[in-house]
Structure formats: structure tokens, C-alpha cells
């Protein structure tokens, strides 16, 4: 009986001393220490005030082999130089195939600036009514109507190196004229890689357009065009070009013998 009581008393004392030690050990929690390297994994350190963060060394980037870099460049060049593939219709709701951006034609300016449209303007001149005056600097053709007014049209004129000025008369008129390029023009354009025909019949594709009025014995004409978006620009080889509807209107208002002043 005495042995049993002694054993129980010993166990109770040992348990109480262990509990006291445990309470002393965990009375204050150790601080949480984080790694200063934000790129590395971090852990909470529970080793007390002398604990140190566990920092994993950062792996150095391995340089890519030269032959691998060349392969990447070859693949990139092949991708950039590939020919665009036409889009294929997919599904019953597709009305028309979508054209890739690389294959879309560049938009062409189909309208001219409003100031180059035909209009009646005030025009002070000493020239008689019916005279044509062409202001090449401002790209305007004036048909003098008298009483200080004129009918003004927008025109295209000679490009740099092909400007000219002078006074002539309309010696001939033609509807849907044919075109025979001068030999000098044929040679000049051939150097650029543009090969002109020896002769072209009149029609919508003809550069002379719907009407032509020939000036004196020169190669210059007032004529229409198959490129109306060039009106207001210096693009011709010296001829005065107009929109087809404008040159047709002018054609009906003037006669052979009309005085033409180019300045």
C-alpha cells in the first residue's frame, strides 16, 4: 500500500514539473522572420530570436547555345516571309471570305477637294469672254464668261521638269481620242520599267479620257483622264488634265480657235 502511494506521488510530481517547464518554454512566441529576397521561397522561422531565414539560392540563367539561337532566327524569318493564305469560308453564315490584310489593295482616293469642283467665281481679267486661262500654280482652269466672272475647274498640270507657259489656240477637238505616246515618253518610261503601247484606242482606260482639245502645233492638250484622283496635282508630262465630266462640259462651251493662256 505504501509503495503504491509513493509511486502515485512520484508520477504526479513528475507531471507537474513537466507542465511547468512546458509553460516556461512557450511563454513567449519566437518572432516570424521572412526572407529579404522576395524572389526566393520564404518560410517562417520558429527557432527563437536567433533564428535565420532559409533562403534558397537563385538559379542563374543558362545561356542558350548558338545553334539554338540560329534556329529561332530561322523560324522567325520563315514566319515573316511566308505568303499570306486566303481565308476559307466556314459555316453557313459566312457570306464572303475575309481577305487578309496583306492582300488588301491600298485605298484609292476617289474624290477630289471641293475647291477643284466646277463653280462660277469672280474673276477680274482683261481677256474677252470665251478665253481659257490656266493657272498652273494653283491648279485652276478659268473659262472667262464676262462681267467679272469665270467658270472655274480643277486641273492636273505638268510635274516638276515638265512645266511650261505660253499662249495658243485650240486647233482640234476630239471625242474619246486615241493616244499615240511620243517616242521620248516611251523611252523615258521604259527606263523606269513602264512599257507604253505604240498606240491606244479611245475609251475609259485611255489616259486622254473622254475629250481632248489640242493646243496649237504642240503635243500639249487639255484632256480628260482615267485617274480623276490626280486632279489638283502636278503629275502629267505637260498636258492639262481634267475630270471626264468637267472636260466634257468645257468641250461643249468652246470652239476651235479659242484662245488659251497657260501661266
C-alpha positions in Angstrom: 0.0 0.0 0.0 2.8 2.4 0.9 4.6 1.5 -2.3 1.6 2.3 -4.4 1.1 5.7 -2.7 4.7 6.6 -3.2 4.6 5.6 -6.9 1.5 7.7 -7.4 3.0 10.7 -5.7 6.2 10.4 -7.8 4.2 10.4 -11.1 2.2 13.4 -10.0 5.3 15.4 -9.2 7.0 14.5 -12.4 3.9 15.5 -14.4 3.6 18.9 -12.6 7.3 19.7 -13.2 7.0 18.8 -16.9 3.9 21.1 -17.3 5.8 23.9 -15.6 8.7 23.5 -18.0 6.4 23.5 -20.9 4.7 26.7 -19.8 8.0 28.4 -19.3 9.2 27.2 -22.8 6.2 28.6 -24.7 5.5 31.6 -22.5 6.9 33.9 -25.4 6.4 33.1 -29.0 9.5 33.4 -31.3 9.4 36.1 -33.9 8.4 35.4 -37.5 11.4 36.1 -39.8 10.9 36.5 -43.6 13.5 36.2 -46.3 14.7 39.6 -47.6 14.9 38.0 -51.1 11.4 38.3 -52.4 12.3 36.2 -55.4 13.2 33.2 -53.3 10.8 31.0 -51.3 10.4 32.1 -47.7 9.4 30.2 -44.5 8.5 31.2 -41.0 11.3 30.5 -38.6 10.3 29.2 -35.2 13.8 28.8 -33.8 13.7 31.7 -31.5 15.2 35.2 -31.7 18.5 33.7 -33.1 16.7 32.0 -36.0 17.8 32.8 -39.5 15.7 32.8 -42.7 16.1 29.9 -45.1 17.0 31.4 -48.4 17.3 29.3 -51.5 20.0 30.5 -53.9 18.6 31.9 -57.2 19.3 29.8 -60.2 21.5 31.5 -62.8 20.0 31.6 -66.3 21.7 29.2 -68.6 22.9 30.8 -71.9 21.2 29.4 -75.0 23.5 27.6 -77.3 24.4 29.5 -80.5 22.9 26.9 -82.8 19.6 27.2 -80.9 19.5 30.9 -81.4 20.1 30.5 -85.1 17.2 28.1 -85.3 14.9 30.6 -83.6 16.0 33.3 -86.1 15.4 31.0 -89.0 11.9 30.1 -87.7 11.1 33.8 -87.2 12.3 34.8 -90.7 10.3 31.9 -92.3 7.2 33.1 -90.4 7.6 36.7 -91.6 8.4 35.8 -95.2 5.5 33.3 -95.6 2.9 34.1 -98.2 -0.5 35.1 -96.9 -3.1 32.4 -97.2 -6.6 33.2 -98.4 -9.3 32.9 -95.9 -11.7 30.0 -96.3 -15.4 30.2 -95.7 -16.5 28.4 -92.7 -20.1 27.9 -91.7 -23.4 28.8 -93.4 -23.4 32.4 -92.1 -20.3 33.4 -94.0 -21.4 35.5 -97.0 -17.9 36.3 -98.3 -14.4 35.3 -97.5 -12.4 37.8 -95.4 -9.3 39.0 -97.3 -6.1 39.0 -95.3 -4.7 42.5 -94.5 -1.5 41.9 -96.5 -3.6 41.1 -99.7 -6.0 44.1 -99.4 -5.4 46.7 -102.1 -4.4 50.2 -101.0 -7.4 52.5 -100.9 -7.5 54.9 -103.9 -8.7 58.5 -103.4 -11.9 58.6 -105.5 -13.0 62.2 -104.6 -11.2 65.5 -105.2 -11.0 68.5 -102.9 -14.2 70.7 -103.1 -12.3 73.7 -104.4 -11.4 71.8 -107.6 -15.1 71.1 -108.5 -16.6 73.3 -111.3 -18.1 76.6 -110.0 -18.7 80.2 -111.1 -16.3 82.6 -109.4 -15.4 86.3 -109.5 -12.6 86.8 -112.0 -11.1 90.2 -112.9 -9.4 90.0 -116.3 -9.0 92.0 -119.5 -9.4 88.8 -121.6 -12.5 88.5 -123.7 -15.3 86.1 -122.8 -14.6 82.6 -124.1 -10.9 82.8 -123.3 -9.3 80.0 -121.4 -6.8 80.9 -118.7 -4.9 78.2 -116.9 -3.3 79.0 -113.5 -0.8 76.1 -113.2 0.5 77.2 -109.8 -3.0 76.9 -108.2 -4.2 74.1 -110.5 -7.2 76.0 -111.9 -8.6 76.5 -115.4 -10.8 79.5 -115.9 -13.2 79.9 -118.8 -13.9 83.7 -118.9 -17.7 84.4 -119.1 -17.5 88.2 -118.9 -19.0 90.6 -116.4 -16.1 90.0 -114.0 -16.8 86.3 -113.7 -15.5 83.0 -114.9 -16.3 79.3 -114.7 -13.5 77.6 -112.8 -12.4 73.9 -113.0 -9.7 72.0 -111.1 -7.0 70.5 -113.3 -3.8 68.4 -113.1 -0.7 70.0 -114.5 2.9 69.1 -115.5 5.1 67.5 -112.9 8.4 69.1 -111.9 10.6 69.4 -115.0 7.6 69.5 -117.4 6.1 72.9 -116.5 5.5 75.3 -119.3 3.8 78.6 -120.1 2.6 80.2 -123.2 -0.3 81.3 -125.4 -2.0 79.0 -128.0 -5.3 78.3 -129.7 -7.5 75.2 -129.8 -6.7 73.7 -133.2 -8.6 70.5 -132.9 -11.2 68.8 -130.8 -11.8 65.1 -130.4 -14.3 62.8 -128.5 -12.8 59.7 -126.9 -9.5 60.3 -128.6 -6.9 57.7 -129.3 -3.5 58.1 -127.8 -0.1 57.8 -129.5 2.6 58.3 -126.9 5.6 60.4 -128.1 8.8 58.4 -128.7 10.5 60.5 -126.0 7.9 59.4 -123.5 8.1 55.8 -124.5 11.9 55.8 -123.9 11.6 57.7 -120.7 9.1 55.3 -119.2 11.0 52.3 -120.4 13.9 53.3 -118.3 11.6 53.1 -115.3 10.3 49.7 -116.3 7.0 51.0 -117.7 6.3 49.9 -121.2 3.8 52.1 -123.1 1.9 50.9 -126.2 2.7 52.4 -129.6 -1.0 53.4 -129.8 -4.1 53.0 -127.7 -7.7 53.3 -128.9 -10.0 55.7 -127.2 -12.1 54.5 -124.3 -12.5 54.6 -120.5 -9.0 53.2 -119.9 -7.3 55.7 -122.3 -5.2 58.3 -120.4 -6.7 61.1 -122.6 -10.2 60.3 -121.2 -13.5 61.4 -122.8 -12.5 64.6 -124.6 -9.3 66.3 -125.9 -8.6 69.9 -127.1 -5.3 70.2 -128.9 -3.2 73.3 -128.4 -1.6 74.8 -131.5 1.0 72.5 -133.1 2.4 71.3 -129.8 2.0 67.9 -128.2 0.0 69.5 -125.3 -3.7 69.0 -124.9 -6.5 69.8 -122.5 -8.0 66.4 -122.0 -9.8 64.0 -119.6 -8.3 61.3 -117.5 -8.7 57.8 -116.3 -7.2 58.8 -112.9 -9.6 61.5 -111.6 -8.0 61.4 -108.1 -4.9 63.2 -109.6 -6.8 66.4 -110.2 -5.2 69.2 -108.2 -1.7 67.6 -108.5 1.4 68.1 -110.7 1.6 64.7 -112.3 1.4 65.0 -116.1 4.1 65.3 -118.8 2.8 68.8 -119.5 -0.8 68.3 -120.6 -3.7 69.8 -118.7 -5.9 67.0 -117.4 -9.5 67.3 -116.1 -12.2 65.0 -114.8 -14.1 63.4 -117.7 -17.3 65.2 -116.7 -15.5 68.5 -116.5 -13.7 68.3 -119.8 -16.9 67.2 -121.4 -18.6 70.3 -120.0 -15.8 72.6 -121.2 -15.7 70.8 -124.6 -19.3 71.9 -125.2 -18.6 75.5 -124.3 -15.5 76.2 -126.5 -14.8 76.1 -130.2 -11.8 75.5 -132.4 -9.8 78.8 -132.4 -10.4 79.5 -128.7 -7.6 81.4 -127.1 -5.7 79.5 -124.4 -3.3 81.2 -122.0 -1.1 79.0 -119.8 0.7 80.7 -117.0 
